[in-house]
Amino acid sequence: MSNKKVVLAYSGGLDTSYCLSFLKNQGCEVHAVSVNTGSFNDQEIKELEEKAILMGAASYKCIDAEKQYYQNAIRYLIFGNVLRNNCYPLSVSAERMFQALEIAKYSKLINADAIAHGSTGAGNDQIRFDLCFNVLVPNVEIITPIRDQKLSRQQEVSYLQNLGYNFSWKKSTYSINQGLWGTSVGGKETLVSNQSLPESAYPSQVEQTTPLEIEIGFNKGEIFSINGEKDAGPALIKTLNKIAAPFGIGRDTHVGDTIIGIKGRVGFEAAAPLIIIKAHELLEKHTLSKWQMYWKNQLSNWYGMSLHEGQFFDPVLRNIESFLEQSQTNVTGKVMIKLHPYRFELIGIESKHDLMNPQFGTYGEMNEAWTGNDAKGFTTILSNPHKIYFQVNKVDSI
């Protein structure tokens, strides 16, 4: 590997620190790159740079991909009300593709010979990263020291300590990955099937106990305002999270099938994503037709699964995105929500496109657009195929 120019997907944790030192000692020119999808603040970026340079990186760069992540993924996750297994808002899995995409683009920019990442051989991220690099930079070598050497955590720590890097490598009880669309929490209880994460495992603690009413505005399916204050999508997501996370809202444990075929379990905290998705879904129930809702649900579920499994580059996803965006033409209005400790309540909506319009009738009360005879005739025609089947086959009960 001597003299190879390597771009390292760098988070500053133990695995990527090992990769940096190992590759440097193999004679590689290592360029450490972090991709910010809502994970880092300015101070953290500064500390990442200092650490990378200290450990021998030829350069360090942090690429801001938050806007691209929102525009090219989160918007569609909202349009589709995407929850993996009706639970998980793809808090980490969606952002990994955009981190990989930026790493691939940067490797092209500096004409790198190889790309390295710190994924192990036991998770989904190795597949997501490798898939992206194989598609976008097929002639660039992929180097994965942790996966290939089957290293234990203690072996990595010992290697770094022998080189004099005595940072705190103490293993945290939980692995926490924070991004714009939520935070994952894994470790200890999530490694078994019969335990739940304790209160202390979550990054946000419950500090608000007095119920609070808020209002979210949507314009053509996109989050548009909070309590009347307009802002860009990423900023509104952060604002809502600051309001709702102190209630302990958005916590759950996701159980699902991994890309590599084993079952996986992870906790997460995603106050803003869950509120936005459920508020958006309620607005759609009022503004979309029956069959719009039906087909959108089918395609959205498939879209979320494909994105979760790293299939972002399949052109069919662009087709589905076009459908999702076009379906949002009339999804404009306000949703009223009440926040409580550990839960939220959808109060109702206001929209000029509300199809629950009293001039046509009030459900269970009064029909304004048809007569009783119309209903009788409708029922006669609607029952006709079943009536024929029962009479022809001499069926008198089910």
N, C-alpha and C positions, 0 to 999 in steps of 0.2 A: 504493500500500500504506500510505499515511500513516494513522496512528492505529489501525491494526489491532492487535488483541490476538492475539499468536501464541505458541503453545506449540511450543518447539523440542526435538526429541529430541536430547539433548546428551551427547556422550561426552568432550568436551574435546580431541579431536584436531583436526587441521588443517581437515578438511571442516566439522565443526560449529562450529568457531571462526570460519571464514569466514562461515558462514550467520548466526551471531549478529551479527557486525559489519555485514554487508551489510544485514540486516533492520533493525537499529538505525538505520543511516544512511538507510534508506528511510522512517524515521519510525514504525516499528512499535514496539509495546510487547512486548518479547520476554521470555518466561518460560522459562528453561532448565530442562529436566527430564531427569534420569538415572534409569534403572530398573536396580536391582541384582538380577540373577539369579545371584548368586554371583561377580560380576566385581570388586567393589570392597571394600576394607577401609575402616575409619573414617578413616584418614589420607588416603587417596586421595579420599574423598568431600569432606573438608574442603578439599583442594587444588582439586577441581573447582569447588566453590562460590566460593572466592576468585577463581579465574580467570574464571568466568562473570560475577561482579559487576564485576570490574575492566574487563572488556570491554564492559560496558554493559547486562547483563541486568537487567530490572526485578525479577526474583526468581530464586532457584534452589531446586530441590527434588530430593531423591533418594528415590525410592519403592522400598521393599524388597518385591520380588515373589518372593523365593526359595521361600517356602513354597507359594505358589500355583503356581509353575512345577513344583515337585516333585509336588504333589498332582494337578494337572490335565494333566500331560504326562509327566514322567519315570516315574511309576509305571506308566503304560501302555506306555512304551517298554521297561520291564523286563518287564512281563507278556507283551509280544509279542516279546521278544528282538530288538528292531528294530535292524538294521544295514543302512543304505542300500548297495545293491549288495554285500551280505554283508561290508561293510567299515566303514562310517562310522556312528557312533552318534548322528548328528544333533546334534553338540556345539553348533553355533551356530544351525542352521536352526530347531530347535525353540524356542529361547529368544527368537528375534526376534518371534514372534507374541505372546509374553507381554509383551515390552517395548512393542510397538505397542499392545496392549490397554490397558496402564496409561496410556500417553500419551493414548489416546482418552478414557479415563475422566476423566483430569485436565483435558482440554480442555473436557469437559462441566461439570466442577465449577466452573471459573472463567469459563465462558461465552466461550470463545475464538472469535475469528473465523476463525482458520486454524491449521493444524498444519504445521510445517516439519521436514524431515529432510535429512540430508547424503548420501543415497545417490547414486551415479553412475547413468548409464544403461546400465551394462554388467554388472550383477550381479543376483542373486536378491533382495537385501534390498529394493530399490525396489518389487518386486512384493508382497512380504510386507507391508511397511508400508502401501502404498496400498490393498491389499485389505482390510486390517483397518479402516482409516479410512473407506473407502467403505461398509463394512457398519455400523460402529458410530456414525459421525458423518457421515452422508451429506451434510449441509448445511454442513459445515465445509470451507473451501478447503484444498487441499494445496499447499504451496510447496516446491519442490525446486531451490534455486539452482545447485547443482553440476551436476545433470542438465540443467537447462534452459539454462544458460549454456555448457555443454560446456567447463568450465574445466580447464586443466591444473594440476598441483600447483604449478608455478612461478608461475602467474598468481595463485593463492590466496595464496602466500607473499608475493609482491610487494605485493598489496593490503593485507595485514595489516601488513607492515613500513612501508608508506607512512603507515599510521595510528599508527605508533609501538609496535606490539605486537611486540617483538623477542624473543619466546620462541624456544626452540630448535625450529625447524621442519625441522631436518635429517631427511631421509627415511631411515627405518630400512631395512635390507636386507629385513626381513620384517615383514609385518603380522600381529600376534598378537591374537586375540580369546579371552579367558579367561572361562569360566563354570563353573557347578556341574557340568555334564555333559561337561566336556572343554574343550580348548583347540585352536583352529585356528591353523595356521601357513602363511602364503601369501607368495609372492614368489620371484623369481629362478628357482630350479630348478623350482618348480611351474608356471611360465609356459610351460615347454616339456614335451615328452613323454618325453625320454630321460635325465633326470637325477633324482637323489633328493636330499632335504634332507641337509645335513651334520649331524653330531652337534651342532655349536654352535648350530644354528638352533632347537633345542628348548629350551623354558624350563627343563625339569628335566634335569640332567646325571646320568650314572650314577655313583652313589656307593656302592651296595651290591652286593657280589659274592658274599656268602655266602648260599646258599639259605635260605629262611625258610618255614616252614609256618604257615598261618593257617586260620581257620575262619569261614565266613560263615553266619549263621542267617537263615532266611526264615520268615515267618509269612503264610500265604495269599498267597504270591507277592511280598510286600514284604520288602525287606531289614530285618532285625529286630535283628541283633547282629553284632559282630565280635569273635572270640575270647571269646565269652561276655558281652561288655559291650554292654548294650542302649542304644539312643539313637534319636532321630528320624531319618528317612530322610536329609535333607540333611546332618546332622552325621556320619552313618555314611559317606556318600559322601566327605566331606572327610577323614575319618579314614583310610579305605582308600586314598585318593589319596596321603596323606602317607606311608603305609607302602610303597606299590607304585611310585610315580613314581621314587624314587631307584634302582630297578632298571632304568629305561629301558623299562618295560612300557607297552604301549598306543600305540605309535607306528606310523603307517602313512600312506600317501598315497591319498586317495580320488579316483577319476576317475568323473565322472558327467555326466548330461544336466542342464543348468540349465533353469529355468522358461522362460527366453527363447529356448531352442532351440539354444544352443551347448554344446560340451563344456567342462567345467571341471575343474580339478585343484587339490587343496588337501591340505597335510599336516595331521596332527593328533596330539595327545598326549592320550590318554584312558585312563589306567591303571585307575581305578576303574570307569568305565562298562563297559569290555570284560571285566574280571574278573567284575563283577556279572552281566552278561548271560550270559556263558558258564557261570557257576556256576548261575544260575537255570535255564538251558536244560538242564543236566545233571540237576538236581532234577526238572524236568518230565518228562524221559525216563523217570524211575523212577516217577512218580506220576500221569501222565496216560495215558489210553487212546490207542490207535493213531489213532482218528479225531478225538479232541480235538486231538492234536498236528497232524494233517494240516490241519484247517480253521483252526486257530489260526494256523498258518504262512501260509496264504493271506491271511487277513484282516489279519494283522500286517504283512505286506509292503505291502499296499495302504494300510494306515493310515499307515505310515511315509512312503510316497511322498507321500500327500496332505498330511501335516503339513509335510514338507520343502518342498512347493510352495505353502504358504500357504493351504491349503484347510481351515483349522482350524474354520471356522464352518459347514461343511456338516453338517447334522444326522445324516448317515449315520455320521460319526465318533463321535457319542454312542452310536449303536447298537452300533458295534464295541467301544467302551469298555465297554459293559455286558457284552458277550460275553466280553471279555478278563478283566474282573474276576470274573465268575461262574466262569470256567474255573480260577481260582486256589484254589478251595475247599480242595483237598487238597495244594496245593503248599507244604507246611510241612516243615521239616527243616533239617539242617546239611550244608554242603558243605565238604570239606577240600581245600585248595589249597596248592601249593608254588610259591613265587616264585623265579625265577632271573633273572640278567641278561638282559634283552630278551625274556623269555618267562615263561609260567606254566603249571603242570601241574595238571589237575583230578584229584585222587586218588580221590575217591569221595564218597558221601553216606550220611547216616543219616536215616531218616524212618519214622514209624509207618504212613505211607501208601505205602510202597515196594511196588510191584506185582511186583517181582522177588523173589517169595516162594517159598522152597524147599519148602513144603508142597504146592505144585502141580507142582513139577518143577524140575530143574536143567538148564539148557540144555546139550545135548551129552553129558549124563551119565545122568540118571535121570528117567523119567516116573512121577509119583505120582498123577495125577488121571485117567489114561486107560490103556487097554490097547493092546497091539499090534494087536489086531483093530479097536479103535476107530480107530486111525490108518489102517489099511488101508481101512476103510469111508469115512472122511473123504476120503481121497485119491481113491477111486473116484467119489464124488459131485462132488468139486471138479473132476475132470478131465472130467466128463460133457459140458459144452457144447463143449469143444475137440475131444473125441473125435467128437461128432456132426458138427461142422464138417468135420473131416478126412475122415470116411467119406463124407459126402454129396457133398463136392466132390472126392473121390478124390485128396486131397493126401497124399503119402507123405513129404514133407520140407519144410523151410522154405527 
